[in-house]
Amino acid sequence: MDAKITMSFDERVIEAAKLYAAKNNMSLSRLTEYLFRNITQQNYTPIEDLPIATWVNQISEGEAQYTVKSKTRKHQQQSFFESRKK
């Protein structure tokens, strides 16, 4: 049985996610459900330790530029704060 929820996102993120979902022949609701299912059905990993998908970076920050492949959120956060100390 489906249940409805209300969520708020930046409009640009929503539009980009809709495009991604359409390219993959699914609705935004099913894409969100898919992401939630994958996160919750696997062994729990804190979100800071999950690798950030390239398309997520492109949606949220423009073109992604990696210096090291598969950075985790924790590593990116540390890099960001280190860059601010300089």
N, C-alpha and C positions, 0 to 999 in steps of 0.2 A: 504494500500500500504506500502510495506517495504522500508526503507531507510537505507543506509549503513553509518557507522561511523568508525573511526579508533581510537583505544584506546591502551594505553601501560600499561602493568602490569609486575611485576616480573615473570619470566618464571616458577618458582615453583608454584606460585599462579595460573597461567593459567593451568598448568598440573593438579593440584589438582582440580580446578574447572571443567575441562573437565571430570575427573574421576567422580566427583559428578554428573555432568549433565548426563553422560552415565548411571550411576547407577539408575538414575531417568528417563531414557528413553527420554531425550530431548537434543537438541543441546546446545552448549555454548551460542549461540545467543539467543535462547529462554529462557535460564536461566537468562541471563542478562536482557532481556526484561521483564521477570516475576518480577525480583527484582525491576527494575525501575518502573514498573506499580504499584506494591504494595506500593512503597514509595510515588509516586506522586498522587495516587488516594485516599489515605486516608487523614484524616486531617493532615496537615503538622506538623511534629515534627522535631525540629533541629536534625541533625545527631548525635550530642553529647549526646542527650537524648535517642537515640534508644538503646535497649539492643543489645549486640553483641552475635550473634549465636555462639554456641560452635564450629561448623565446620569452621567458619571464623577464630576463634582464632587458631584452629588446623592447618589450612592452612597457616596462616601468621606467627605464632610464635611457632610452634611445639605443643606439648601436652598442652591443656588448663588446668589450675589449678585455681579453684575458691575458694575463702574463703567465699564469699557471693553469692548466686544465683542471676542471672539476673542483674549483674552490668551494669550500663549505661556507655557509652563512657566517659561522663563527670566525673563519679565517678572513672573510671579507670585512667583517666588523672590526677585527683587530687591525687589518691593513688600513681601514678608513681612519680609525682613531690614531694610529701611528702617524698617518700623513697629516693629521690636524695638529700634532705636537710640534711639527717643524716650523 
